[in-house]
Amino acid sequence: MTKTLSGKIVSSKMKKTVVVSVERKFRHPKYHKVIIRHKKYKAHNEIEGLKEADYVKIQETKPMSKEKRFIVIEKLKQKPN
């Protein structure tokens, strides 16, 4: 089962790599407050025209380098839920 995530591009300065920030929300087990956590993933990018602040969908794949474990599948029109 491959993992599919969606997030916002925070860096596109490398040639074929983008850094995607993925946000996850969960409820605190004791205090029941909604907590937001962010994690950055490096993803391989073959799509032309992606820039910072674009929302994309990424999918887990075999390791492509030391830190790249995801590829960009598609560009999303709006912020994912």
N, C-alpha and C positions, 0 to 999 in steps of 0.2 A: 504494500500500500504506500503510494507516494504522498508526501505531505504537500499540500497546496496552501499558500499564504498570500495575503494581499497587503500592500503597504505603500508608503510614500518614498520617492527617491530623494535622498538627502545629499548624494554626491554622484556626479557623472563625469569626473575629471579624468578617469582612466579610459583607455582605448575601448575595450570591449567588456568592461565591468562597471556595474552600478552598485551603490550601497543603498539598500532598502531598509527603512525603519518600519517594523511591524508592531502594531499596538494591540495589546490584549487587555481585556477588562475582566475582572473577577471580583466577587464579593468576599470581604474579609470574614474568616470563619467565626471570629468572636464578636467583632464590632459591627458587622453587616454593612460596612461602608464600601462603595464601589471603588476599587483601586485600579489605576491604569499603569501598566508597565510597557516599556518599549524595549525592543531588541533589534540590533542591526545585523543584516545578512548581506554578504557580498554575492552578487548574482551575475552570471554571464549574460551579455546583452548582444543580440544580433539585430535588434530592431533599430532602424535609423530614426533620428529625430526625438529621442527621449531626452528630457532635461530634468533639472531639479524641480521639485514640487509636483511632478506627475505621479499619478497613482497607477501601480502595475500589479499584476498577479504573477507570483513566482512559484516554481515547482521544484521539489527536491530531485536531485539526479546524482549520478556517480561523481566522485571528487574530480574537479577539473584543475585544481591547483591546491596549494596549502590551505587556503581559507574558502575557496569557492565551492559550494555544494548545491547551488540553486541556479536555475535558468529563468529568464524572463519569458513568460508565455504570451501575455498580451498587455496592452495599455488599456486602462479603465477610464471611462468617461467622467466618473465622479468618485467621491470618497467612499470606500467600502464600509459596510456596517459591521 
